[in-house]
Amino acid sequence: MLKRILGLTAILLSCSAFGSELSDAVKQDYDAYLAGLFDHFHRNPELSTVENETARRMALELSLAGFDVAEGVGGTGVVAMMKNGDGPLVMMRADMDGLPVEEKSGLENASRAQQKDPITGNMVYTMHACGHDVHITSLVGTARYMAAHKDQWTGTLMLVVQPAEERVLGAQAMRDDDIWGRFGKPDYALAFHVNSLDVAGKVNITEESPFAGADTVDIIIHGIGAHGAHPYAGKDPIVLGSQIVLALQTLVSRELPPQSPGVVTVGSFHSGTKHNIISDRAHLQITVRNTSEETRKLLLDGIKRIAENMGRVAGLPEDLLPEVIVSNESVPPTINDVPLTRRLKAAWNSELGEERVIFNPSKGMGAEDFPFFTTDPEITSVYWQVGGTAQEDFDREAQGGAAVPSHHSPLFKVLPEPSVTAGVESTVVALIELMSE
């Protein structure tokens, strides 16, 4: 028994020593190299599908770290491979696109970059308003550490620099470009996101779904046009649309079980051209969020049922009933593998310290396209978050001061050092946990 206790103590001390050595090494690399790289990425964000310079820089950085690099995967995507003996193939993904937002953070390195929006063709300001600069900088830090410490792991490491996450296009584009056939299907897939709602440097992991599935739904409401002074002569699509909007609210409140999360939000309602004209058409744009396929089906079926039958209630003929169109720009929910989540959480507790590892489920229903990497075929995966906001910012908010800016806000900002280093440390610990002998 004494030998077992001494052996366990030795293991724990060894783990603690590794965690300390890792933190020191990552801090030194941040001070010497990664801080400047983050500054570059933050000042020079690029929009989804046109991340050309970012992709080139990432390819260069990963190549310099010793990886075999392929560019142009699924558009601007980059895949970097390093084989180090026998063992599992583990993928780590980082998304790289910015947003069409003018930065108003007040930071010295605030982005002033502009780029032609590939959707509108307009020149727009661009900003890393979701923290993807943290993700790609951390991926480089991870690559540099893993390449310099091959004695600590065995297997094949796949680093994926993904484009167009903000438009939920990039992961599917890389799959369509046969990423698994070209580079191998991973045994494990990992990713993280910096989070403005967590204290900088914390590692946030949940056994629940960290990100929701999302569907984009359009409802085309047909009416019969008439003069505004003679409403009886037509069928008003604005009135019908308003009734549909209100009826949709019952899906979550009355049809979805109270402990099953779901959101149906009508974000846009367009109809009509003039004060005294009853239009013959209205258009609703809807986002639908869920954390399970069962909830998704209930909500989408309910939207179709409500829209069509409200048309019947309004007296529309069958050939003029509202049309419900579900876009192919949809993503399934991000679902963590529970045994792997628990395994990585234990490793983080041991190596980073329990005080740095938290469980803070999301209050929102944000979506991610990472599941396109982990479904069909199913790949065991975990997605976590690292904190990005200074504790004093939360304290100031609690005392009635300025609120902590959300992601996608022009005021969004993160503390680079603790965010980037936590990203590298948590990733390295996860990789070595999966790839050590």
C-alpha positions in Angstrom: 0.0 0.0 0.0 2.8 2.4 0.9 4.5 1.7 -2.4 1.2 2.5 -4.2 0.8 5.8 -2.3 4.4 6.8 -3.0 4.0 5.9 -6.7 0.8 7.9 -7.0 2.5 10.8 -5.3 5.4 10.6 -7.7 3.0 10.7 -10.6 1.1 13.7 -9.3 4.3 15.6 -8.6 5.5 14.7 -12.1 2.3 16.0 -13.6 2.5 19.2 -11.6 6.1 19.7 -12.8 5.0 19.3 -16.4 2.3 21.8 -16.0 4.6 24.3 -14.5 7.3 23.7 -17.2 4.6 24.0 -19.9 3.4 27.4 -18.5 6.9 28.7 -18.4 7.7 27.6 -21.9 4.5 29.1 -23.3 5.0 32.3 -21.5 8.5 32.7 -22.9 7.3 31.9 -26.4 4.5 34.5 -26.0 6.9 37.2 -24.9 9.4 36.4 -27.6 7.2 35.6 -30.5 3.5 35.1 -30.1 2.7 38.6 -28.8 3.9 40.1 -32.1 2.1 37.5 -34.1 -1.2 38.2 -32.3 -0.7 42.0 -32.9 -0.2 41.3 -36.6 -3.4 39.2 -36.9 -5.4 41.7 -34.8 -4.5 44.6 -37.0 -5.1 42.7 -40.3 -8.4 40.7 -40.1 -9.9 39.3 -43.3 -13.5 38.4 -44.1 -14.9 34.9 -44.7 -13.7 33.1 -47.8 -11.1 35.8 -48.6 -8.7 35.2 -45.8 -5.9 35.0 -48.3 -3.1 36.8 -46.5 -4.0 35.3 -43.1 -3.9 31.8 -44.7 -0.5 32.5 -46.3 0.9 33.7 -43.0 -0.4 30.7 -41.1 1.0 28.3 -43.7 4.4 30.0 -43.3 4.3 29.8 -39.5 3.3 26.2 -39.4 5.9 25.3 -42.1 8.6 27.1 -40.1 7.5 25.0 -37.1 8.4 21.9 -39.0 5.0 20.7 -40.3 4.1 19.5 -43.8 1.7 22.2 -45.0 -1.0 22.1 -47.6 -2.8 25.3 -48.7 -6.0 26.0 -50.5 -8.0 23.2 -48.8 -11.7 24.1 -49.2 -10.8 27.6 -50.5 -8.3 29.3 -48.2 -8.0 26.5 -45.6 -4.6 25.2 -44.4 -3.8 21.7 -43.2 -0.5 21.1 -41.4 0.6 17.5 -40.6 3.4 16.2 -38.3 3.9 12.4 -37.9 5.9 11.4 -34.9 5.8 7.6 -34.7 2.8 5.3 -34.1 -0.3 6.5 -32.3 -3.6 8.2 -32.9 -4.3 10.9 -35.5 -5.5 14.0 -33.6 -6.9 17.1 -35.2 -6.9 20.6 -33.7 -8.8 23.2 -35.5 -8.6 27.0 -35.4 -10.9 29.4 -37.4 -9.3 32.5 -38.9 -12.0 34.8 -40.4 -12.9 38.3 -39.2 -16.1 40.2 -39.4 -17.4 43.3 -41.3 -17.3 45.5 -38.2 -15.5 48.8 -37.6 -13.4 48.4 -34.4 -14.2 50.9 -31.7 -12.4 49.2 -28.8 -10.0 52.1 -28.3 -7.0 49.7 -28.3 -3.7 50.8 -29.6 -3.7 48.0 -32.2 -7.3 48.4 -33.1 -7.9 47.3 -36.7 -8.3 50.0 -39.3 -8.2 47.5 -42.2 -10.8 47.6 -44.9 -11.7 44.9 -47.5 -14.2 44.3 -50.3 -17.1 42.3 -48.8 -17.5 39.2 -51.0 -21.3 39.3 -50.4 -22.1 42.9 -51.1 -19.1 44.0 -53.1 -18.8 47.1 -50.8 -15.6 48.2 -49.1 -16.1 47.7 -45.4 -14.0 47.9 -42.2 -12.9 44.6 -40.8 -12.4 43.4 -37.3 -11.6 40.3 -35.3 -14.7 40.9 -33.3 -15.0 37.2 -32.3 -11.5 36.5 -31.2 -10.3 34.3 -34.1 -7.0 36.0 -33.8 -6.6 34.3 -30.5 -7.4 31.0 -32.0 -4.8 31.1 -34.9 -2.1 32.6 -32.7 -2.6 29.8 -30.1 -2.5 27.3 -32.9 0.9 28.5 -33.9 2.1 28.4 -30.3 0.8 24.9 -30.1 2.6 23.9 -33.2 5.9 25.4 -32.0 5.6 23.6 -28.6 4.7 20.2 -30.0 7.4 20.3 -32.6 10.0 21.2 -29.9 8.9 18.4 -27.5 8.5 15.3 -29.7 9.7 13.2 -26.8 6.4 13.9 -25.0 4.0 12.5 -27.6 3.6 9.9 -30.4 1.2 9.7 -33.3 0.2 12.1 -36.0 -0.9 15.7 -35.3 -3.2 17.5 -37.8 -3.6 21.3 -37.4 -6.5 22.7 -39.4 -6.8 26.4 -40.1 -10.4 26.8 -41.2 -11.9 29.6 -43.2 -15.4 31.1 -43.2 -16.6 30.0 -39.8 -18.6 33.2 -39.4 -20.6 32.2 -42.5 -20.8 28.5 -41.5 -19.2 27.6 -44.8 -15.6 26.7 -44.1 -15.8 23.4 -42.3 -18.2 21.9 -45.0 -16.0 23.3 -47.8 -13.0 21.5 -46.3 -15.0 18.3 -46.0 -16.2 18.8 -49.6 -12.5 19.1 -50.6 -12.0 15.5 -49.2 -9.9 16.6 -46.2 -10.2 13.1 -44.6 -9.4 11.3 -47.9 -6.3 13.5 -48.5 -4.9 13.7 -45.0 -6.6 10.9 -42.9 -9.6 10.8 -40.7 -8.8 11.8 -37.2 -9.3 9.5 -34.2 -10.1 12.7 -32.1 -11.0 16.2 -33.1 -10.5 19.2 -30.8 -11.2 23.0 -31.0 -11.7 25.9 -28.6 -13.1 29.4 -28.6 -12.1 32.5 -26.6 -15.0 33.7 -24.6 -15.6 37.3 -23.4 -18.0 36.0 -20.7 -15.2 34.2 -18.8 -12.2 35.5 -16.9 -9.1 35.7 -19.0 -6.9 32.6 -18.7 -9.7 30.3 -17.4 -10.5 27.0 -19.2 -14.2 26.4 -19.5 -15.4 22.9 -20.3 -18.9 21.5 -20.3 -20.4 18.0 -20.8 -23.4 19.6 -22.4 -23.7 21.1 -25.8 -21.3 24.2 -25.9 -22.9 25.5 -29.1 -26.3 25.1 -30.5 -27.4 23.9 -33.9 -28.8 26.6 -36.2 -31.2 26.7 -39.1 -32.0 29.7 -41.3 -35.6 29.7 -42.3 -37.5 32.0 -44.7 -41.3 32.3 -44.9 -42.8 33.8 -48.1 -46.3 35.0 -47.3 -48.5 35.5 -50.3 -51.4 37.9 -50.2 -53.9 39.6 -52.5 -53.1 43.2 -53.1 -55.6 45.9 -52.7 -56.1 49.6 -51.8 -55.5 50.4 -48.2 -59.0 51.9 -48.0 -60.6 48.7 -49.2 -59.0 45.9 -47.1 -61.9 43.6 -47.7 -60.9 43.4 -51.4 -57.6 41.7 -50.6 -55.8 39.4 -48.3 -53.3 41.4 -46.2 -49.9 39.6 -45.9 -48.7 42.0 -43.2 -51.6 41.0 -40.9 -51.1 37.4 -41.7 -47.3 37.7 -41.1 -47.9 39.4 -37.7 -50.2 36.5 -36.7 -47.6 34.0 -37.8 -44.8 35.8 -35.8 -47.0 35.7 -32.6 -48.0 32.1 -33.1 -44.4 31.0 -33.5 -43.7 32.1 -30.0 -45.9 29.2 -28.7 -43.5 26.6 -30.1 -40.9 27.1 -27.4 -43.3 28.2 -24.6 -46.0 25.5 -25.2 -44.6 22.7 -27.3 -41.0 22.3 -26.3 -40.3 20.6 -22.9 -39.3 23.4 -20.4 -35.8 21.9 -19.8 -35.0 21.5 -23.6 -33.4 24.6 -24.9 -34.6 26.1 -28.2 -35.0 29.5 -29.9 -37.2 30.8 -32.7 -36.4 34.4 -33.5 -37.9 36.4 -36.4 -35.1 38.7 -37.2 -36.6 40.4 -40.3 -40.1 41.3 -41.5 -40.4 43.0 -44.9 -43.5 43.9 -46.8 -45.2 46.7 -48.7 -44.1 49.8 -50.6 -46.5 52.7 -49.6 -48.9 53.8 -46.8 -52.1 53.1 -48.7 -51.3 49.9 -50.6 -52.0 46.5 -49.3 -49.1 44.4 -50.5 -49.4 41.0 -52.1 -46.2 39.6 -50.4 -44.4 39.6 -47.1 -41.1 37.9 -46.1 -40.0 36.7 -42.7 -36.4 35.7 -41.9 -36.0 33.4 -39.0 -33.2 31.8 -37.0 -33.9 28.5 -35.3 -31.6 27.2 -32.5 -31.5 23.8 -30.8 -29.2 21.4 -29.0 -30.7 18.1 -30.3 -32.1 16.7 -33.5 -35.4 16.0 -31.7 -35.8 19.6 -30.8 -34.7 20.7 -34.3 -37.4 18.6 -35.9 -40.1 19.8 -33.5 -39.3 23.4 -34.2 -39.0 23.1 -38.0 -42.1 21.0 -38.3 -44.0 23.5 -36.1 -42.9 26.5 -38.2 -44.3 24.8 -41.3 -47.5 23.8 -39.6 -48.2 27.2 -38.1 -47.4 29.1 -41.3 -49.5 27.0 -43.6 -52.5 26.7 -41.3 -52.5 30.4 -40.4 -52.7 30.9 -44.2 -55.8 28.7 -44.2 -57.2 30.6 -41.2 -56.8 33.8 -43.3 -58.8 32.3 -46.1 -56.0 31.9 -48.6 -56.5 29.3 -51.3 -54.2 26.3 -51.2 -52.0 27.6 -54.0 -51.3 30.8 -52.1 -50.4 29.3 -48.7 -47.2 30.6 -47.1 -44.0 28.9 -48.3 -41.5 27.7 -45.6 -37.9 27.5 -47.0 -35.2 25.9 -44.8 -31.8 27.1 -46.1 -28.9 24.6 -46.6 -26.8 27.0 -44.5 -27.6 25.1 -41.3 -25.3 23.5 -38.7 -26.0 20.7 -36.2 -25.3 21.3 -32.5 -21.8 20.9 -31.1 -21.9 17.9 -28.8 -19.0 17.0 -26.6 -18.1 13.3 -26.1 -18.7 12.9 -22.4 -16.0 10.4 -21.5 -13.4 12.4 -23.4 -14.6 15.6 -21.8 -14.1 14.1 -18.4 -10.7 12.8 -19.4 -9.5 16.2 -20.6 -11.0 18.0 -17.6 -9.0 15.7 -15.3 -5.9 16.4 -17.3 -6.4 20.1 -17.1 -7.2 20.0 -13.4 -3.9 18.2 -12.9 -1.6 20.2 -15.1 -3.1 23.7 -15.1 -4.6 23.6 -11.6 -8.3 23.2 -10.6 -8.6 26.9 -10.0 -8.2 27.5 -13.7 -10.7 25.0 -14.9 -14.4 26.0 -14.7 -17.8 24.8 -15.7 -19.8 27.8 -17.0 -22.5 26.8 -19.5 -23.4 29.3 -22.2 -26.4 31.5 -21.6 -27.0 31.9 -25.3 -27.6 29.7 -28.3 -24.6 30.6 -30.5 -23.8 28.2 -33.3 -20.6 26.8 -34.8 -19.7 24.9 -37.9 -17.2 22.6 -36.2 -19.7 19.7 -36.1 -19.3 19.3 -39.9 -15.8 17.9 -39.0 -17.2 15.5 -36.4 -20.4 14.1 -37.9 -20.9 11.8 -40.8 -18.7 10.0 -40.0 -18.8 10.5 -36.2 -15.5 11.5 -34.7 -14.9 11.7 -30.9 -14.5 15.3 -30.2 -14.4 18.0 -27.5 -14.9 21.8 -27.8 -14.0 24.1 -25.0 -13.6 27.8 -24.3 -10.9 29.9 -22.8 -11.6 33.2 -20.9 -10.7 36.5 -22.5 -11.9 39.3 -20.3 -10.0 40.9 -17.4 -11.5 40.3 -13.9 -11.5 44.1 -13.3 -13.9 44.5 -16.2 -16.4 42.2 -14.6 -15.9 43.9 -11.3 -16.6 47.3 -12.9 -19.7 46.0 -14.6 -21.0 44.6 -11.3 -20.6 48.0 -9.7 -22.7 49.6 -12.4 -20.0 50.5 -14.9 -19.7 49.7 -18.5 -21.0 46.2 -19.5 -18.4 43.7 -20.9 -18.8 43.9 -24.7 -20.2 40.8 -26.4 -18.7 39.0 -29.3 -19.4 40.7 -32.7 -19.6 44.1 -30.9 -17.4 46.9 -32.3 -16.2 47.3 -28.6 -15.2 43.6 -28.3 -11.7 43.0 -26.9 -9.7 40.3 -25.1 -6.6 40.3 -23.0 -4.1 38.8 -25.5 -1.6 37.2 -23.2 -3.7 35.2 -20.8 -6.1 34.3 -23.7 -3.4 33.1 -26.1 -1.4 31.3 -23.4 -4.4 29.5 -22.0 -5.3 28.5 -25.5 -1.8 27.0 -26.1 -1.6 25.4 -22.6 -5.0 23.8 -22.7 -4.4 22.5 -26.3 -1.0 21.0 -25.5 -2.3 19.3 -22.4 -5.2 17.8 -24.3 -3.0 16.7 -27.2 -0.3 15.1 -24.9 -3.1 13.4 -22.9 -4.3 11.7 -26.1 -0.9 11.1 -27.7 1.4 10.1 -24.9 2.5 6.5 -24.5 
